[in-house]
């Protein structure tokens, strides 16, 4: 059985691109990195724990992809350009086939997004994957949760709700038609971080957040940070085709794992936003507006605005 250092050399050395801003990478006590002049460093970390964030039968390539994707999504929500990542793996044992597939999934997304793996850790224990991602943004240009203003439009990228359907299907509480089941599984296992859109939103969005705990919860966090409220129009939400025949709208936008961006845009920036979204090839939808009254209200088909009962994912609720 390979030891810790042989494991690292076999599965992770040379896995990701070599960047000129990495002075010292994997193999020493710590990495040496050179942030560009005039840029602010943006850092985020997420842990994925078996049985909490992913099912035991999750394909290892998908887990490798997702472990990196959820962190890159955080950087995207800040308008940051990703640069470097650190990976900590807690493994119940050494399985070369599993590790090869995991590193393939991790490395493929890293190469796509141009990020370098510059260090990490391995140890024995319950399967847990922790990734720290670092990027940079020009000074004063980072997107934040605070900043939304009354009359700003609320937008979301891509689609919301499919990953939550996949979770319910895998738990056995919901049966999905074959096409929707395949689509939902892809959305759960291989979320696509909206890095290019995040970069394009600098100077256009007044506030932004990534949708990890469900649109309702995460828009609520944005509103709380901004000291405002919001109205969502159920008819304008980008939901999976056929989803409303299987689930309520409220449940769909309360489920987590979408990893899309929710952001607010002043009225005079909306035309520029549309052009920017076309340029980066990312679909966006205007789903509501910011208002002064605190809380997030959902406008149903009857035109009545209600405070939703569901609040989104919370590890300790």
N, C-alpha and C positions, 0 to 999 in steps of 0.2 A: 504494500500500500504506500503511495507517495506521501511524503511529509508536507508540511505547510508550505515551505519555500519552493519545493518542486511543483506543488499544486499551482502556486501563483505563476511560476515560470511557464508551466505547460498551458494554462488556460487564459492568462491575462497579459503576459508580456507581449508587446507589439500588437495588442488588440485594437487600439484606437490610433487616430492620426497623431503624428508628431507636430507640435505647434512651436513656432519660433519663440513664443513667450513663456515656454517651459525651460527653465535653466537646469533643473534637476528633477527627474521623474521617479517612477517606481524603482525601488531597490535601496533607498537610503532611509534614514529615520523620518524624514519629512521631505516634501517637495519644495522646490524653489520656483516661484512664479513671478512674472514681471507684468503687472497690470499696465495698460497703456496710459500715457500721460493725459491728464484732463478727464479721466474716467473715474466713476465711482464703482467700487466692488460690490456685487450683489451676491449674497450667499443664502442657500436654503438647504434643508435636510429633511428626508422622509424615510420612515421605516415601514417595510411591508412584512407582516407577521403571518405565518401560516395559520389558517383558521379564523383570522381576523380580517385581513386584507385580500387574501386569495385562498382558493380551495386547495385541498391537498393534492388533487389531480390536475392542477393547473400545469399546462405544458411548460417545461423549463425555458424554452425560447421565448414564450410569451411573458414569463415572469422577468426574464432579463430585460426585455423591451420595456415592460411596464415600470420596473423599478427605476429606470432612467427617465422614462417619459413623464412620470408624475412630478419629478423634480424640474425637468425642463419646462413643464407647464407653469410652475411657480415663477421661473425666470421670465417666461413669456408674459405673464401677467404684470410684471414690473417693467416691461419694455426693454429687458436686458438681452444682450447677445451672449449665449452660453460659451464657455471656454474650457473649463476644467471640471473633472468629477473625481470624487473619492468613493470607494466601494468597500463596505464592511459586510462580510458574509459569515453568518453563524450557521453551521451545517451539522446535522445529526451524524454524518459520516461522509466519507469520500466516495463519490460515484462519478467516475470519469465520463460516462455517457451523459449523465444529467448535467455535469459542469460544462461539457462541450456545447450542448444545446443552449444552456443558459448564457454562456459567453458569446455564442453566435447571435442571440437575440439582442443582448446588451451592445455588442460591438457594432452590429448593423445600424442601429439607431445613432450611436455615437459618431460613426463615420458620416452618416447622412447629415448630422447637425454640426460636424466639425469640432467635436469636443475631445479632449485628451483625458484618459484615465491616468492620474498622477500619483495614486497611492491608495491605501486602504488597510484592511485587516481581515484575517480569517480566524475563526475559533470554532470549537465544538459546542453544540447545544441545539435547542429547537430551531427549526428553519426560519431564519429572519434575514432580510436583505435591507441594508441601510445605505442610502446614497446621499452624499453631500455634493451639491452642484454649485459652481461659482461662475459668474459672468460679469459683465461690466456694461455700464450705461454712461453717456456723457453727463457730466455734473449738472444737477438740477433738472434732468429730463426723465427721471424714473417715474413710472406710473405708480400710483398709490391707491389705496382703498378710499382714503379721504379726498374729497375734492369735487364730488358730484354736487350739482346745483339744481335748484328748482327749475323745471322746464327742460332740463337735459333729457335726451332720449336714452332709453335703455336698450342695449343691443346684446345679442349672444352670437357666438360663432357656431358654425356647424349644426349639430343636432343634439338634443338632450333627451334623456329618458331610456335609451336603448340598453345601456349598460345595466341599469336597474332592473329591467325586464330579464336580462340574462341571469342576474343574481337570483331573482325569484324562481326562474326556471330551474336553475341548478339546485336550489333548495327543495324543489319538488312542489312548490306552492302555486305554480302557474305553468300551463302548457302552451307553448308558442307554436304557431304554424311554421313549417320548415324554413321558408325563406326568411321570415322574421327571426327565427331562432339562430340561423347562421349569421345574419347581420348583427344581432344583439351580442352574440358571442365574440365577434370580431371587435365590436366597440368596447367590450369589457376587457378583452385580453390584449388588444393592441391599440390603446388610445394614441392619438396623434397630437403631440404638443404643438400649439399654434405659435411657434417661434417667429416666423416671418410676419404674421399679423401683429404680434406684440411689438415688434420693431416698427411696423408701419403706424401703430397707434400713438407713438410718441409725438406730442404736439397737437394731437387731434382729440384724444380721449381725456376727459376730466377726472376719471377714476376707473379702476379696473381690478378684477379679481379672477382667479381661475375657479372653475366649477368642479370641486372635488367632493363636496358634501351634499350636493343638490342645489339647483338654481334658487329655490326659495331661501334656503339657509345662507348661501353665499351672497346673494343679493342683499339679504338682511344684514350680513356683516358689513358690506359696502355702505349700506344706508346708515348703519350705526356709526361707522367711522366718519361719515360725511355729515351727520346730524340732520338727515332728511328721511323721507319715506319714498315709496314707489308704488305704482299701479302697473300690474301685468295684465295684458290682454290675452286670455287663453286661446283665442282664435288665431293669434299671430305667432304662437310658439312653434318652433321647428321640431316637431315630434316625429318619431318613426311612423311610417305608413302602417295603418292598421292598429296602432297601439291603443287608441282610444276605445276600440272595441273590446279590449282586454283589461284595461286599467283606467282609473280616474286620472284626469289631468293633474290633480294635486299630488297623487302618488308618483306620477312620472317625474315631476319636477322637484320632488323631495328626495328621490333616490340619488345616491352618489355615483362616483366613478365616471362622470362624463369627461372631465378634463378639457372642457371648452373654456373660452373666455367670456365673461360677462363684463360689459363696460358701458360707461355713460359718455355721451357726446353732446356738446352744446349745439343748438340749432344751426349756427352759422358754419359748423364744421361737417355737417352731414354729407354734403355733396363731395367734399374732399375725401371723406371716409369711404364713400361708395367707390370712388376711383382707386383708392389705396387697396381696398379689398379685392377689386378686380385684378389689380396688378400682381398681388401675391397669390391669387387663385384660391381665396378662402371665402366660402359662403357666410354671409352674416344676415341677421334678421333683427329688425326693430320690433321689440316685444312690449314696450311700455314707455312710461315717462316717470321722471322724478317729481315728487311733490313735497310740500312742506310738512304734511301730517306724518308723524313717525309710523313705521310699520310697513309691511309689504302686503298689498291687497291684490287679489286675483279677480279679474272681471270675467264672469262666466258668459255662457251663450245668452243668458237672459239680460245681460247688460248690468247686472248688479255686482258691485264690488264687495268682496268678503275677505275677512282675515282668514287665511288657511289654518286648518287645525294641525296639519303635519308640519314638522319643523326641520326636517333633514337629518342627516347622519350625525351622531354624536357618540364618541367612544364610551363616555361615562354616564349617558342618560339611561 
